[in-house]
Amino acid sequence: MTTLGQHEGAKSMTGGNVTMPDHDRLDLTEIVDFDRYPIAEPGRPASRIVGRCRAELAEDGACQLDGFMRPAAAQAVLDEAEMLSSKAFRTDATHNAYFTKVTAGIPARDPRGVRLHTSKRALGYKYWGASSPLRILYQWDGLVTFLKDVLELQRLYRDADPMGACSVMFHDDGDELGWHFDNSEFAVTLMLQDCVEGGEFEYVPGIRAADDENFAAVRAVLEGAREPVRSLRAQPGTLTLFRGRYSLHRVTPVRGTTGRVNAVLAYASTPGHQLTPLNRRLFYGADEDEPR
């Protein structure tokens, strides 16, 4: 069997001139460290991991599974991402923390009037080959079951969007993700490469609630208050679960030639969910419903 990183040849990617590594399809045991995280087996070990994740999410608004993806598999995904990077779509935009339109007449101290900056490159899901460890992991039903158990959800489905289902984000020198709240209840990310300087994931857990926007506290953070801010640092292979709807968060500007690269795994409460053509065009530079 050809091992990761040893490619016997290359095959052309449909629709472009990028060549993809011709490695054998990996077994899940070569992708996920089941010795450390035995989530594929029902019973007590998995229950302990689920319980730990639930407790950390309740306490901190986030939990991290270090080394969830094995190092060789994470490196293979990173190598593939770098080969496909010419397909990534760059965005550079200003927005407020709520991703709502900034209009005239917003009160001076209202945080909805504060403009923030985000720049990054996004590589859509459709570009990942069938043998990619990232695609294999995302398509594994066991991961959906595990996430559903941790998040205590009755239903959870992989996203059906050809671009946004499982995408990779590149933050290069000077790129950042401005302070914001997510529209979804939770986010799932997989770190592929950490940068040397900058690129800190910072957040303020539970700064707002469904019945209290807490605008004064949000405004204080946007103006530089540091006391409530926490940070997370992830090594390649770390799977992170984060409740971002009520937790203000950002990625600080990346510095240097080594960029920050991570995958974003998208899920939905109903089957068949996709981005609108407008959002697909804004985030990925494409609005067509292409096959995955």
NUFIMI-413258 format. One record per residue (C-alpha): chain; x, z, y; residue number from 0. Coordinates in nm, 2 decimals, padded with zeros to 4 digits. Layout:
BEGIN
<'A',<X,Z,Y>,NUM>
...
***
This chain:
BEGIN
<'A',<00.00,00.00,00.00>,0>
<'A',<00.12,-00.08,00.35>,1>
<'A',<00.17,00.24,00.54>,2>
<'A',<00.08,00.29,00.91>,3>
<'A',<00.32,00.12,01.14>,4>
<'A',<00.44,-00.12,00.87>,5>
<'A',<00.27,-00.45,00.94>,6>
<'A',<00.31,-00.74,00.70>,7>
<'A',<00.17,-00.99,00.95>,8>
<'A',<-00.10,-01.04,01.22>,9>
<'A',<-00.43,-01.20,01.25>,10>
<'A',<-00.59,-01.35,01.56>,11>
<'A',<-00.87,-01.16,01.73>,12>
<'A',<-01.19,-01.36,01.76>,13>
<'A',<-01.25,-01.47,02.12>,14>
<'A',<-00.90,-01.43,02.25>,15>
<'A',<-00.53,-01.48,02.19>,16>
<'A',<-00.45,-01.11,02.11>,17>
<'A',<-00.31,-01.05,01.77>,18>
<'A',<-00.41,-00.75,01.58>,19>
<'A',<-00.20,-00.55,01.32>,20>
<'A',<-00.28,-00.66,00.97>,21>
<'A',<-00.26,-00.31,00.81>,22>
<'A',<-00.47,-00.20,00.51>,23>
<'A',<-00.79,-00.02,00.57>,24>
<'A',<-00.72,00.36,00.57>,25>
<'A',<-00.90,00.61,00.37>,26>
<'A',<-01.07,00.89,00.57>,27>
<'A',<-00.82,01.14,00.42>,28>
<'A',<-00.55,00.95,00.60>,29>
<'A',<-00.73,00.97,00.93>,30>
<'A',<-00.89,01.32,00.94>,31>
<'A',<-00.69,01.63,00.85>,32>
<'A',<-00.94,01.77,00.60>,33>
<'A',<-00.69,02.03,00.49>,34>
<'A',<-00.72,02.19,00.83>,35>
<'A',<-01.08,02.09,00.90>,36>
<'A',<-01.27,02.06,00.56>,37>
<'A',<-01.59,01.94,00.73>,38>
<'A',<-01.65,01.67,00.46>,39>
<'A',<-01.73,01.94,00.20>,40>
<'A',<-02.05,02.15,00.23>,41>
<'A',<-02.01,02.52,00.21>,42>
<'A',<-01.83,02.81,00.37>,43>
<'A',<-01.51,02.65,00.52>,44>
<'A',<-01.72,02.39,00.71>,45>
<'A',<-01.96,02.67,00.82>,46>
<'A',<-01.67,02.87,00.96>,47>
<'A',<-01.55,02.57,01.17>,48>
<'A',<-01.91,02.50,01.29>,49>
<'A',<-01.94,02.87,01.39>,50>
<'A',<-01.62,02.87,01.57>,51>
<'A',<-01.71,02.56,01.77>,52>
<'A',<-02.05,02.69,01.86>,53>
<'A',<-01.89,03.02,01.98>,54>
<'A',<-01.64,02.84,02.20>,55>
<'A',<-01.89,02.60,02.34>,56>
<'A',<-02.12,02.90,02.43>,57>
<'A',<-01.83,03.10,02.59>,58>
<'A',<-01.62,02.82,02.75>,59>
<'A',<-01.84,02.51,02.76>,60>
<'A',<-01.57,02.33,02.55>,61>
<'A',<-01.40,02.34,02.22>,62>
<'A',<-01.09,02.16,02.09>,63>
<'A',<-00.99,02.07,01.73>,64>
<'A',<-00.62,02.03,01.76>,65>
<'A',<-00.47,01.77,01.51>,66>
<'A',<-00.82,01.66,01.40>,67>
<'A',<-00.69,01.30,01.36>,68>
<'A',<-00.36,01.28,01.16>,69>
<'A',<-00.06,01.18,01.37>,70>
<'A',<00.01,00.85,01.20>,71>
<'A',<-00.36,00.75,01.25>,72>
<'A',<-00.36,00.85,01.61>,73>
<'A',<-00.04,00.65,01.67>,74>
<'A',<-00.19,00.35,01.50>,75>
<'A',<-00.50,00.37,01.73>,76>
<'A',<-00.27,00.40,02.03>,77>
<'A',<-00.06,00.10,01.92>,78>
<'A',<-00.38,-00.10,01.88>,79>
<'A',<-00.50,00.01,02.22>,80>
<'A',<-00.18,-00.11,02.38>,81>
<'A',<-00.20,-00.45,02.21>,82>
<'A',<-00.56,-00.48,02.34>,83>
<'A',<-00.49,-00.34,02.68>,84>
<'A',<-00.51,-00.68,02.85>,85>
<'A',<-00.88,-00.68,02.76>,86>
<'A',<-00.94,-00.34,02.94>,87>
<'A',<-01.15,-00.35,03.26>,88>
<'A',<-01.03,-00.18,03.57>,89>
<'A',<-01.26,00.02,03.80>,90>
<'A',<-01.16,00.17,04.13>,91>
<'A',<-01.45,00.33,04.31>,92>
<'A',<-01.58,00.62,04.52>,93>
<'A',<-01.88,00.83,04.42>,94>
<'A',<-02.03,01.17,04.46>,95>
<'A',<-02.02,01.44,04.19>,96>
<'A',<-02.37,01.35,04.08>,97>
<'A',<-02.33,00.97,04.06>,98>
<'A',<-02.62,00.93,04.31>,99>
<'A',<-02.63,00.72,04.62>,100>
<'A',<-02.48,00.88,04.93>,101>
<'A',<-02.73,00.82,05.20>,102>
<'A',<-02.75,00.91,05.57>,103>
<'A',<-02.92,01.24,05.65>,104>
<'A',<-02.76,01.45,05.38>,105>
<'A',<-02.69,01.79,05.53>,106>
<'A',<-02.32,01.86,05.63>,107>
<'A',<-02.26,02.13,05.37>,108>
<'A',<-02.44,01.95,05.09>,109>
<'A',<-02.20,01.85,04.81>,110>
<'A',<-02.40,01.54,04.74>,111>
<'A',<-02.24,01.39,05.06>,112>
<'A',<-01.88,01.44,04.94>,113>
<'A',<-01.72,01.12,04.84>,114>
<'A',<-01.47,01.13,04.54>,115>
<'A',<-01.24,00.88,04.38>,116>
<'A',<-01.21,00.75,04.02>,117>
<'A',<-00.99,00.47,03.89>,118>
<'A',<-00.92,00.38,03.53>,119>
<'A',<-00.92,00.10,03.27>,120>
<'A',<-01.18,00.09,03.00>,121>
<'A',<-01.15,-00.09,02.67>,122>
<'A',<-01.48,-00.16,02.50>,123>
<'A',<-01.58,-00.09,02.14>,124>
<'A',<-01.63,-00.46,02.04>,125>
<'A',<-01.26,-00.52,02.05>,126>
<'A',<-01.17,-00.28,01.77>,127>
<'A',<-01.12,-00.43,01.42>,128>
<'A',<-01.30,-00.32,01.11>,129>
<'A',<-00.97,-00.16,00.98>,130>
<'A',<-00.91,00.04,01.29>,131>
<'A',<-00.88,00.41,01.22>,132>
<'A',<-01.09,00.47,01.54>,133>
<'A',<-01.37,00.25,01.42>,134>
<'A',<-01.36,00.40,01.07>,135>
<'A',<-01.38,00.75,01.22>,136>
<'A',<-01.66,00.66,01.45>,137>
<'A',<-01.87,00.49,01.18>,138>
<'A',<-01.83,00.79,00.94>,139>
<'A',<-02.17,00.96,00.89>,140>
<'A',<-01.99,01.29,00.82>,141>
<'A',<-01.87,01.31,01.18>,142>
<'A',<-02.23,01.26,01.31>,143>
<'A',<-02.35,01.54,01.07>,144>
<'A',<-02.07,01.77,01.18>,145>
<'A',<-02.14,01.72,01.55>,146>
<'A',<-02.51,01.76,01.50>,147>
<'A',<-02.45,02.09,01.33>,148>
<'A',<-02.21,02.22,01.60>,149>
<'A',<-02.45,02.11,01.88>,150>
<'A',<-02.75,02.24,01.69>,151>
<'A',<-02.94,01.92,01.73>,152>
<'A',<-03.23,01.79,01.51>,153>
<'A',<-03.13,01.43,01.56>,154>
<'A',<-02.81,01.25,01.66>,155>
<'A',<-02.72,00.88,01.64>,156>
<'A',<-02.41,00.67,01.71>,157>
<'A',<-02.45,00.47,02.03>,158>
<'A',<-02.54,00.11,01.97>,159>
<'A',<-02.38,-00.04,02.28>,160>
<'A',<-02.13,-00.31,02.20>,161>
<'A',<-01.89,-00.19,02.47>,162>
<'A',<-01.97,00.18,02.54>,163>
<'A',<-02.02,00.31,02.18>,164>
<'A',<-01.66,00.41,02.13>,165>
<'A',<-01.43,00.31,02.41>,166>
<'A',<-01.08,00.39,02.51>,167>
<'A',<-00.98,00.49,02.86>,168>
<'A',<-00.64,00.43,03.02>,169>
<'A',<-00.54,00.64,03.32>,170>
<'A',<-00.22,00.49,03.46>,171>
<'A',<00.00,00.61,03.74>,172>
<'A',<-00.22,00.72,04.03>,173>
<'A',<-00.54,00.70,03.83>,174>
<'A',<-00.78,00.99,03.83>,175>
<'A',<-01.14,01.09,03.74>,176>
<'A',<-01.30,01.25,04.04>,177>
<'A',<-01.51,01.57,04.02>,178>
<'A',<-01.85,01.50,03.86>,179>
<'A',<-02.13,01.61,03.63>,180>
<'A',<-02.22,01.41,03.32>,181>
<'A',<-02.57,01.28,03.27>,182>
<'A',<-02.55,01.35,02.90>,183>
<'A',<-02.56,01.70,02.75>,184>
<'A',<-02.22,01.67,02.58>,185>
<'A',<-01.92,01.45,02.55>,186>
<'A',<-01.68,01.39,02.26>,187>
<'A',<-01.33,01.27,02.32>,188>
<'A',<-01.02,01.20,02.11>,189>
<'A',<-00.68,01.22,02.28>,190>
<'A',<-00.44,00.94,02.19>,191>
<'A',<-00.16,00.99,02.45>,192>
<'A',<-00.10,01.26,02.71>,193>
<'A',<00.08,01.19,03.03>,194>
<'A',<00.40,01.37,03.13>,195>
<'A',<00.28,01.47,03.48>,196>
<'A',<-00.07,01.52,03.62>,197>
<'A',<-00.37,01.41,03.42>,198>
<'A',<-00.50,01.77,03.38>,199>
<'A',<-00.86,01.80,03.26>,200>
<'A',<-01.01,02.07,03.49>,201>
<'A',<-01.36,02.21,03.48>,202>
<'A',<-01.59,02.48,03.59>,203>
<'A',<-01.82,02.58,03.31>,204>
<'A',<-02.18,02.65,03.39>,205>
<'A',<-02.15,02.61,03.76>,206>
<'A',<-02.50,02.49,03.78>,207>
<'A',<-02.82,02.53,03.57>,208>
<'A',<-03.13,02.33,03.50>,209>
<'A',<-03.32,02.54,03.76>,210>
<'A',<-03.03,02.61,04.01>,211>
<'A',<-02.80,02.34,04.15>,212>
<'A',<-02.58,02.61,04.31>,213>
<'A',<-02.47,02.37,04.58>,214>
<'A',<-02.26,02.63,04.77>,215>
<'A',<-02.04,02.70,04.47>,216>
<'A',<-02.00,02.33,04.39>,217>
<'A',<-01.91,02.25,04.75>,218>
<'A',<-01.64,02.53,04.74>,219>
<'A',<-01.48,02.37,04.44>,220>
<'A',<-01.49,02.02,04.60>,221>
<'A',<-01.32,02.18,04.90>,222>
<'A',<-01.04,02.32,04.69>,223>
<'A',<-01.15,02.66,04.56>,224>
<'A',<-00.94,02.73,04.25>,225>
<'A',<-01.06,03.07,04.12>,226>
<'A',<-01.33,02.94,03.89>,227>
<'A',<-01.14,02.63,03.77>,228>
<'A',<-01.02,02.62,03.41>,229>
<'A',<-00.80,02.35,03.25>,230>
<'A',<-00.76,02.20,02.90>,231>
<'A',<-00.46,02.01,02.77>,232>
<'A',<-00.49,01.81,02.45>,233>
<'A',<-00.22,01.67,02.23>,234>
<'A',<-00.26,01.33,02.05>,235>
<'A',<-00.52,01.37,01.77>,236>
<'A',<-00.72,01.65,01.94>,237>
<'A',<-01.10,01.61,01.92>,238>
<'A',<-01.27,01.78,02.21>,239>
<'A',<-01.64,01.86,02.25>,240>
<'A',<-01.75,01.94,02.61>,241>
<'A',<-02.08,02.03,02.77>,242>
<'A',<-02.05,01.83,03.10>,243>
<'A',<-02.41,01.82,03.24>,244>
<'A',<-02.38,02.17,03.39>,245>
<'A',<-02.00,02.19,03.42>,246>
<'A',<-01.82,02.03,03.71>,247>
<'A',<-01.51,01.85,03.58>,248>
<'A',<-01.24,01.60,03.66>,249>
<'A',<-00.90,01.46,03.55>,250>
<'A',<-00.63,01.51,03.81>,251>
<'A',<-00.42,01.21,03.93>,252>
<'A',<-00.17,01.08,03.66>,253>
<'A',<00.19,01.05,03.77>,254>
<'A',<00.47,00.85,03.61>,255>
<'A',<00.50,00.56,03.37>,256>
<'A',<00.35,00.74,03.07>,257>
<'A',<-00.03,00.71,03.11>,258>
<'A',<-00.31,00.92,02.97>,259>
<'A',<-00.51,00.75,02.70>,260>
<'A',<-00.81,00.89,02.52>,261>
<'A',<-01.12,00.76,02.33>,262>
<'A',<-01.47,00.85,02.43>,263>
<'A',<-01.72,00.87,02.14>,264>
<'A',<-02.08,00.81,02.25>,265>
<'A',<-02.39,00.94,02.08>,266>
<'A',<-02.76,00.94,02.16>,267>
<'A',<-03.07,01.14,02.06>,268>
<'A',<-03.26,00.81,01.97>,269>
<'A',<-03.14,00.52,01.76>,270>
<'A',<-03.04,00.19,01.92>,271>
<'A',<-02.94,00.33,02.26>,272>
<'A',<-02.74,00.09,02.48>,273>
<'A',<-02.62,00.07,02.83>,274>
<'A',<-02.81,-00.13,03.08>,275>
<'A',<-02.66,-00.47,03.15>,276>
<'A',<-02.57,-00.35,03.50>,277>
<'A',<-02.39,-00.04,03.38>,278>
<'A',<-02.21,-00.24,03.11>,279>
<'A',<-02.09,-00.48,03.38>,280>
<'A',<-01.99,-00.19,03.61>,281>
<'A',<-01.79,00.00,03.35>,282>
<'A',<-01.66,-00.27,03.12>,283>
<'A',<-01.69,-00.60,03.32>,284>
<'A',<-01.94,-00.75,03.07>,285>
<'A',<-02.32,-00.76,03.06>,286>
<'A',<-02.38,-00.97,02.75>,287>
<'A',<-02.52,-00.83,02.43>,288>
<'A',<-02.24,-00.93,02.21>,289>
<'A',<-02.21,-00.84,01.84>,290>
<'A',<-01.99,-00.55,01.76>,291>
***
